[in-house]
Each structure stands twice: as structure tokens, then as C-alpha cells.
Amino acid sequence: MQQILDQYNTVTENQVKTWFKVGSVSDFPENGGACIKYKTRQIAVYNFTRKNKWYACQNLCPHKMEMVLSRGMIGDLNSVPKVACPMHKKTFSLEDGSNLNGEDYKIAVYPVKIEKENVYIGFSD
């Protein structure tokens, strides 16, 4: 299990070495998520049109080790954009990956950029 979690590390925009094209804007549902694969990682990508922002995080919910976050509900808590795991409703910040339920585990988040209607996720490897 730890080996799976070890492949997911938050990437900040200044750490990006590779911008990976994951599709066009029209490939992603408005105010919802979809899953893409980068190397061995599953990444959840969200088109949060209510906030006019895009977010990406690991698809793996660390609570029960299920690849389900791309199907989670997005919203906000005190203006913090969040995703709720569809299985057990654990919520995570889409900005920094912190657990908004006050528990120890968190998720990795990745920068997203849109260029000419294409969606790119930033990775450090």
C-alpha cells in the first residue's frame, strides 16, 4: 500500500518539469471530474466551472485505497475548493490536498493549465 501512495507527491507550479496534455476542454464534464493516466498514476481532473478553475489530484482516495476521486462531488468549504470521496465522503482541498475532515491523510495535487482549448497537467518527473 505504501508503495502505491509513494508515487503520488504534490507538485507546485515551480516544480513542473513536464506539462502533459490530457485532452481538450470539451473532454471533461463541467463541474465534474474525469480520470486520466500518467505513467503508472491515475489522476483526477476537474473542470470547476462554477469557480472558473481547473484542478487535478491523485485519483486514489487514501482512506480506503480506492481509485474513485474523479467520481467525487466537487464544491467548496469556506471558499476552499474541495472534492468529496464518493465512497465514504472524506473531503480534500483541491488547492493543497489537505484533509478537510481533520484526519492525517491527504492527497497529492497538481497544477493545471489551459492553452488553446487543451488541458495540461504539470508533473515533476
N, C-alpha and C positions, 0 to 999 in steps of 0.2 A: 504494500500500500504506500509506504513512504517513497518508494522509487517512482510511483506514479505522480505523487504530489511534488517531488523534487524537480520534475520537468517544467513546472509552472512557476514562473517568477514574474512579478510585476515589472513592467518596462515603462520607464518615463520617456518622454519625447526626446530628451537629450541623450538617452542611451540607445536610440534606434540606429541599427546598422543596416537593416533591410526593411523596405516598405513592400509588403506582399499584397498583390492585387487579389481580392477575394470575390469580386464581381462588380456588377453595376448597381447603382442606386435602386433601380427597379427590381432587382433580385431579392430585396429584403422587404418584409412587411412593415407598414407604418405602425409605429407604437407597439412593435413586437420584435422578436428575435429569430435568428436562424443560426445554424451551426456550420462552420467551415472547418477544414482540416489543414493544419500547417505542420509539416513533417509528421511527428507522432502525436501531436497535440490537437485536441478538439477545442475550438474557440467559438464562443457565443458572440454574435454581433447583433447589436440593437440599433434600430432606426427610431430614435425617440423624438418623433416629430412634434409632440406637444412642447418639448423644450428646444426644438430645432438643433439637436445634438446627436452625435453618434457615439456609441460606446462598444467596447469589446472586453471580454473577460474569459477566463477558463470556463469550459462547459461543465466541468466536474464539480458537483456540489461536495464539499469536504465533509459534510455532516454524515451522509450515508454512502459516500463514494459512488454516486450515480451521475451519469452523463446527461443531465437534464436542464441545466440552467438556461439554455437557449429557448426552452419552452416555458420559462418562468414569466410571471407577471411583472411588468415594469411600472414604476410610479415614483413618488418621492416622499421623503420623510423630513419635514422641516427644511425643505428646499434641497435636500441631498437626493440625487437620483439613485434609485435602488432597483434591485431585482429580487423577487421572492421565489425561492425554490418551489416548483410545482408539487413536489412530493410532501415536504414537511414544513413549508412556509418559512424557512430560515431566510432572513433578508440580509443582503450585502450591498454596500455602497458601490456604485459603478464608477465613482471617481477614484477611490483609493483601495477598494476591495475589503474594507473593514466589515466586520460582522456587526450589524445594527441591532442584534439581539443581545449583545454584551458577552457573547461566548468567545473562546480563544481563537478558533479557526477563522481564516479569512480566505479570500480568493485573489488570484492574480488578475490585474487589469492591464490593458494595452492601449496605446494611442491609436486613434483612427483619423484618417484624413480622406477628404473627397476631392478628386481632381477630374474635371471633365466628365462628371457623372460616374466615375469609377471609385470604388471603395477600396482603401488600402489600410492594412493593419501593420503597425510597427513592431518589429522584433529585434532583440539584441544579439541574435546568433545568425 
